[in-house]
């Protein structure tokens, strides 16, 4: 498997780690990346996976900026591909699964997890000025990545698999032929309810580049208590940082996150653009319903009225939040959430991938 910079096991690198773990007992599995952190090297090896670190040096350490830097190097110098060729892995004896566009090597299967330019355009609109300026500056590069690297990755693959139907539609706009849709996997043995009596005295949300912060503020303005997790507090607008009904938790551990999901009344997930969205699936795995929009990735994973509520727009989301605050919801919904999440469990997703291995 060929991966984005493998610094952690969430986001775009989670499928690499979970699929590698699932297949390491049946196949010899290697993971190739331009950069693998020591913690991830140890984790891969503990699963019986061989890590191949191409040893690239980066100017920046922030993962998303590192990814753009790797893209730029590949666009200008094909340096990532040349590093891969110097390692001389036995491609003829392997089945190659690429989960990244930053190494332009022909593969058997390309797993597409979205495009860059459209989400970037939508995501920066509510971020602080410095992020907006950086996002707008990077958009021309992002558009070029879409045209050059992503199209190159998919056109050189025998099979193209998209991470959601929404992702497949984006690829259709780029004239990329998608053969199948397989959702990213989740470890539902880890993400599971940790209490049978959740406190349900707060709403949980997330802050990131895709968050619609204005909606969080409008919900909090109605007197609804919101806990918000996420690593980059600098992304949060000033009008939320001191809001009396908003508690910013910053980065939390995976164990803390499971407890937060399990005890939340529901998860509020207003987003600007989301090709899949792990947060709704993680929440459902912990037995907690999700209030989000009825489109893009979350519109595919959350079942309206069964495992959560799909809003038509911002105003509808606020109305639904107020209704949930006043009336609550049936206890059956928590059971429904857990059952729905198992559709995305690594054991089920691995079965879908086994058709191509």
N, C-alpha and C positions, 0 to 999 in steps of 0.2 A: 504494500500500500504506500502511496505517495501522499504526503501530508503537508498542510500549512506548517509554519513554525510551531513546533510542539512544545509549548511552554507550560501548558496545563491541560486538563481533560474536560473542559467545558466549551460550549460554543461549537465552532466548526471542527475542532479536534476531538470532540466527544465520540462521534461515530468511528473515528480511527481506532481509538482505544477499545471501545466496546466490541466492535466487529473483530478486531484483532484478538481480543480475549476469547470471543465466542468460537473462533475458528482455529485457535492455536492448538487445540487438542486433536484436530483432524488433519491440519495442514502445517507445513513449515511456514511461519508468517514472519515477514520482515516489514518494518516501517522505515521509510526513507523521508528525511526532512532536512531542510537547509539549516535548521537549528533545533536541537532537542535539549531541554533543561535536564539537569542532573536528577531532579525528582522524577521527571517523566521517564528518563532512561531506566531508573530503578524500578518504576512501576511496570514498564513494558517487559523488562527482564523477569519480573516476578510472575508475569502471565505467560512466560515462555515465548515471548516475542523478541526478535532480534532487532535492536535499534540501529539504524545507519544514519549517523549525523554527518552531513556534508561539510560541516565546519565553517559555515559562513560567518563573517564578522559584521555586526550591525552598528550603525551610528546611534540608533535609538533603541530603547528597551520596551517602550509601550507596545503591546502586541499588535494593535491595529496599525500603528505607524510603522512597525517593523514589517508588517505584511505589505504595506504600500512600498516600502523601501525595496523589499524583495521583488515586487512586481516591476519597479523601475529598473532594477538591475537586469531582469530578464528581458525587458523590452529593449533596453539600450545595448546590452552586451551578451545576452543569453548566458550569463554567468552561472545561473543555477543549473542549467542543462549541462554546461561544461564541467561543473563540479561533479555532477552525477556520473558523467561518462568517465571521469578520472577514477571513480571508484570501481568501475567495470563490473557491476553486478551481472549475473548470468540471465539477461532478459529473455533469452531464447528458452530457458528452462522454467520461467515463471509466468504466472498470470498476473498482469499488472492492473491494479485498481487505483485510479488517481482521484483523490479528494481535494485537489488543489489545481489552480491554473498557473502557479508561479514556476513550475518546472515543465517546459514544453517538450515532453517526451511522448511519443505515440504509446497508447495503452489499449488494453482489451476493453476496459470499462471506465467511463468517466462519470463520477458522481457529482452532479451539479447542485450547489447549494445557494443559487441565486446569482444576480448580477450586482454590479457595484453602483452604477451611476444613478439609477432611479431611487433606491433607498437613501443614498447619500443626499440627494436633492431634497427629499421629503424630511429626512431626519433632523437636519440642522436648523430648521425653521424656528424652533422654540428654545434652542440652546443659547447660552451666554455668547456675547459678541465674539470673543476669541475663538470659540468653536465654530461659529458661523463663518468667520473669515477664513479659518483653516479649511472648513468643508467646501466653501465656494472656490477656494484656490485649488483644491484637489479634484474638483468635478471634471475638468478637462482630461486629467489623467485617468479618472475613473471611467469616463466614456471610452477612452482609448483602450483601457484594460478590457472592457466589455467586447469591443470589436476585435482586438488582437489576441489577447491571452485566452479569454473564455471561449471564443469561437474557435481558436486554434486547438485548445484542449479537447473540445467536443468533436470537432471535425476529424481529429486524428485518432479518435476512439472507435472501436468496433460497435460498442453499445453505449448509449447515453441514458443515464438514470437521473431523474430529478427528485428533489427532496420533498416536493409537494406539487399539487396541481397548479397552484399559483406560480411556482417556480417554472413549471413546464410552459405556462402561458407566457412568461417573460422570455423564455428561450425561443418560443415561437416568434416573438417580435424580432429576435435576432436571426431568424431563419435557421434555427438549430433544431434538428429532428430528435425528439425525445422518444425512447423506446418503452420506458416504464417509469412509474412513480413509486418510490419506496421511502417511507418517512424515516427520519433519523431515529435511532434507538435510544431508549432510556433504561437504566437499571432499576427496575421496579422492586427489586429485593432491597435496595437502599432507600429509594423514594417510596415511602409507605407511611400510613398513619402511625403516629407514636402515642396516641391517646384515644381512648374511646369516649372521652368527655371533654371535647375541645372547649376552651374558654370562650371563643367566638366574640370577644369584646373589642376587636379591632378589625379593620380591613387591611390587607397586605397589598403592597404594590412595589414596583421596581423603578429605579431611575437609570436610564441609559440613553444612548443617542437616539433611540427610536421612541422614547416616551413623550406623550403629549402632556406636558406639565400643566398646561392651562386647564385641562380637564381635572387633574388631581386637585388643583386649587379650587375649582368650582364645587367639587364634591366635598372637600374639606370645609368650604365656606358654609355648607349646609349643616355643619356640626358633626360630621361623620369623622371618627378618629381613624387616621391612616398611619400605618407603619410602612416605611419605604426603605428597601435595601438596595445596594449597588455600590460598586467600588469607587466610582469617581464622583465625590461630593461636589467637585468644582463644576460639574455639568448642571447642577440643580440651580434654577433661577433664584434670585434673591427673595422673590415674593413667596417662596416656599420654605426657605431656610429658617424663618422665624415664625412660621404660621403656628398658632396655638393648637391646631388639630393635626399637625403633621410631625411625626417623629422620624428623623433621618438616622438610619442605623449604620450606614456605610457598609463596608465589606463584612460579610458574615461567613462563618465556616459552613461547609456542606451539612454538618450535623445540626447547626443552629438553624439553617434554612429549612430543613425538614420539620423541625419543631415549630418554626414560624408558620409554615404552610399548614401544618396539622391543626394548629390552634386558631387560625384566622376564621372570621365569619365567612369571608370569601376573598378571592384575589381580584383586584381591579387592574385591568391591563389595557389602558388606552395607548395605542401605538400609532406612529406615522406610517411605517411600512415594515412588514414582517413576513419574510418568505416562509417561515415555519413557526418558530416561537416555542422555545423549550419551556418557558415559564408556565403557560397554561397546562401543559402536559405534566410537568412536575407537580403542580398544584393538584390536579386531578388524581395523580398517583398517591398523594397524601390525603385523599378523601375530601378535598376542599373545592367547591365549585368556583367558576370563573365568570366575571363580568367583563366582556370585551366586545369587539366589533364583529359583525357577521360577514367579514370578507378576509381575503388573503389567507395566510397560514392558519391563524387562530380560528377563522371561520370554518376550516376543515376539521379541526381537532375537537372543538367544543360543540356539544350538541345542545341546541337551544331548548331550554325548559327541562332538560334531562340532566346535563352535567354543568349547567351554567346558563348564562343569558347573553344573547347576541344583539347588541344595540345597532340601530340603523344609523345613528349619528351621535354627535356629542350631547345634544340636548336629550336624546333618548337614553343615553347612558346615565346622565345625571338623574333623570326621572326614575330609572330602574334602581339606581343606588338608593334613592330616597324611599322607594317602595320596599326594598330589602331591609332597610333600617327600621321601617315601621312594622312590617308584617313578617319578616323572616322568610323561611322556606321549609319545605318538607324534609324530614330527616332522611328520607329515601335518596335524596340527591347525593348525599355523601357516599352511599353505597354505589350509586350509579357512576360516580366519578372514578372510584377505584376500578370498577369493572371496565370502564372505557379506557383507562390508562394502560391496561394490560395489552391492548391492541398494539401499543408502541413499545412494549417490553423487548429487550434485546433478544430474548429467546424466540419471540415471534418474528421480529425483523430479520434475524439470522436465517430463519427458514425461507424468507422471501429472497434473500441474497444467495442462498444455496442453489437456486435455479441457474445461476450464472457462473458457478465455481466448479 
